[in-house]
Amino acid sequence: MQRKAYFRMAFRPAGLFLPLNGHTLVGMPRIVLALTFFSVILGCATTSRFDSRIDKRLTPPLPNFMAKWRSAPISELEKLEVGSNENNILWWKTYTVSMAKKEKQPQEACAGFTRLSLIPEFPLHDLALLRAYESCERINTLAELPANVAPWYRELYIDIKLKEALASEELQDDLPAYIEKARAESNKKKKEEYYMKALLIAQKLELKEDIQSIQTQLYKNSPRLNPLPAYKDLSAVASDYRFHREFDQALATYKKILAAKEATADEQFQALKNIRQTYKVAQRRTEYINATADVVNWSKKQFQKNKKDRRSIARFHDSQVLFAKTLWTEDQTSRAVKVLNETHRLLRGSYPMDEVYFILGRIDEEKGDFKKALEYFEASYQQPVSFAGLRDKIAWLKSWNYYKLSQWPEAKSSLEQMKDLVKDSSDKARARFWLARTLKKLDQAPEAQVELQTLIKEDPLGYYGVLAYRELGWEFPPLKVDVNELQGLSLFSIEELDVQTRMTTEWLIAVNEKPFAEKILNIAVDDLKKRNVTAEKTWLAVSSGYARSGLYLPLFSAIGALEPQVKDRLLNDHPDLLFPQAYGDIIAAASKKSGIPQEFIFSIIRQESAFNPEARSPVDAFGLMQLLPSVAKQLAKQNGLPYGEALDLYKPEINVPLGAFELKNLMRKYKDQYILAVSGYNANDSAIRGWLKTRYRDDSVEFIEEVPYEETRSYIKLTMRNYVFYQRLLHQDKGSLFPEELLKLSR
């Protein structure tokens, strides 16, 4: 049977709606839901201003309906009776039920998607057809696939084309499908797999041109598979071997570069560094140390041959610094200092010494010799800049060491210099905060107050802005935020976007097609930015699209990429965009059961997973609170909580209670000291005990700055900032002071 060629990408206004069940809707039981009735009456109060060009009959169900039914069990949703004039509710119900049954009851899903694909008025009828192809066992009765689809559906379309090709008996149909799949695939290993399958088919069919074309693409993605690589490709070949953890082959290839007559000195130097890195990745420690020495010895010989050659000097400097860092990391500090002193002796006046002085300063700072460290940092600061970013680090370290030595005039001068020098807003806030503290030490309270008040204006949502309130002794003003406002907004008010984009996006959000919603929202954001759209209401509506989809990490990225004036205005009026309260009921229940404050749980989830329940880290930490299965199993057993397998951690109702009890364990372990407990969520206990032993300060705000792991230091600051804002959002009825319990600290 020939399939009907019916598939329209274009949006069309509603005409007569086609029925879902083969007969007209007039004869169906009609129960007009009270909820829906009030949604229509109160539409202006619950949604953004509507564009008059949009047919409301085609829009998704209204927010209050969605709030009631979106999380309902499928068994309950199937019982939902829909009135004859409620086609949008019927479409939403059919699509949602079909998606829920797609994996375990594909034929029922097939029927639902097929019916929806035949309704041209349904804004997602094109996606419904793709889902039908995905679900249906027999596809010969479906409408024919189009030649092209919208870019946000492209990956699904390619998967379906491959499935369709594999279902046919014609081997030649498989070839273009595999090639297209390989081109679209972002995973390097999977891309290789698809190109290999395409190559085997081309070879079997003896298609010489296709064989050559596929090999070109295959070798570009997987250079190690090229049997006769040119010299210029050897570095890529070795890198590919290392990526696939074929370390011996990688090492052999790098050694070919070293032995090649055409290898330049820079290429040999890079090959030696890559050999060192390969041993490091392979965790072959002794060989890694020896390879570091090889880099140094080679570069030293090159330098001794021509001490005036700029490239030889640079390579020698870089290798010496690399060797010193390696020795320092391996607790061979005295040897590291000798290497740095040798570098200084041989290269002073020929090459910038900023990095050499910087490392020597860090070594002395670690020993507690802040005065000597300062001398090195000041010397480093006076040197020409050898690489970007180092000067900002030095600006902070010399300022901080003046502060630790109580040299207040020097600290003031250094921090003022840093404040004017650095470009990063968080570094600027850091300088301003510690400048204010320094001014207090100098009995310049009015000047300190000006700095803190400026900091609150410039960094209202940051860690140092929060601390500025504490320094001033001010209450945080109440946050008058309607946490449900975002759920009531829509993209229909954004006249800068075409009607079809708005309609499609809203439906993708409504039926929880998150990957497609993210792609179309990202495209919309790029379009609005190109056209320099700055209206706050527009960006608030776009932000609501991400939030309603649960796409918080893309939301944070989109907001972060806005022009400063647009971003600041948006976040000042709507700080809840950065501090979502998703899964609030689950978090409240976990808080009550564990005794851990809701704001603590929210703050950790915000930082660990950005509220993505399907987050999974490279070390196999799962879900909202990024728990390891081994830890989850132990927590479940100790506290009588449900948990069966690792995949359970993708379920918020299982993950959050377990995570709350993990926080309870950490608070108990560290005697209710928040700083140490959140450090324990990010770093190991031995490191934390070491910091307390060697870097403890009576002032816990100073101690946070002393945490040597940049990742953990940032984690403490951000979760503390999060905690304060969630506390303010959860208790909007009154102002509040900084929660001092967060800064409790003792050895």
Buried (B, 14 or more C-beta within 10 A) or exposed (E): EEEEEBBEEEBEEBEEBBBBEEEEBEEBEEEBBEBBEBBEEEBEEBBBEBBEEBBEEBBBBBBBBBBEBBEEEEEEBEEBEBBBEBBBBBBBBBBBBBBBBBEEBBEBBBBBBBBBBBBBBBBBBBBBBBBBBBBBEEBEEBBEBBEEBBEBBBBBBBBBBBEBBEEEEEEBBBBBBBBBBBEBBEEEEEBBBBBBBBBBBBBEEEBEEBBEBBBEBBBEBBBBBBEEBEEEBBBBBBBBBBBBEBBEBBBEBBBBBBEBEEBEBEBBBBBBBBBBBBBBEBEBEEBBBEBBEBBBEBBBEBBEEEEEBEBBBBBBBBBBBBBBBBBBEBEBBEBBBEBBEBBBEBBEEBBBBBBBBBBBBBBBBBEEBBEBBBBBBBBBBEBEEBEEEBBBBBBBBBBBBBBBBEBBEBBBBBBBBBBEBBEEEBBBBBBBBBBBBBBBBEEBEEBBBEBBBBBBEBBBBBBBBBBBBBBBEBEBEEBEBEBEEBBBBBBBBBEEBBBBBBBBBBBBBBBBBBEBBBBBBBBBBEBBBEEEBBBEEBBBBBBBBBBBBBBBBBBBBBBEEBEEEBBBBBBEEBBBBBBBBBBEEBBBBBBEBBEBBBBBBBBBBBBBBBBBBEBBEEEEBBBBBBBBBEBBBBBBEEBEBEBEEBEBBBBBBBBBBBBBBBBBBBBEBBEEBBBBBBBBBBBEEEBBEEBBEEBBEEEBBBBBBBBBBEEBBBBBBBBBBBBBBBBBBBEEEEEBEBBEEBBBBEE
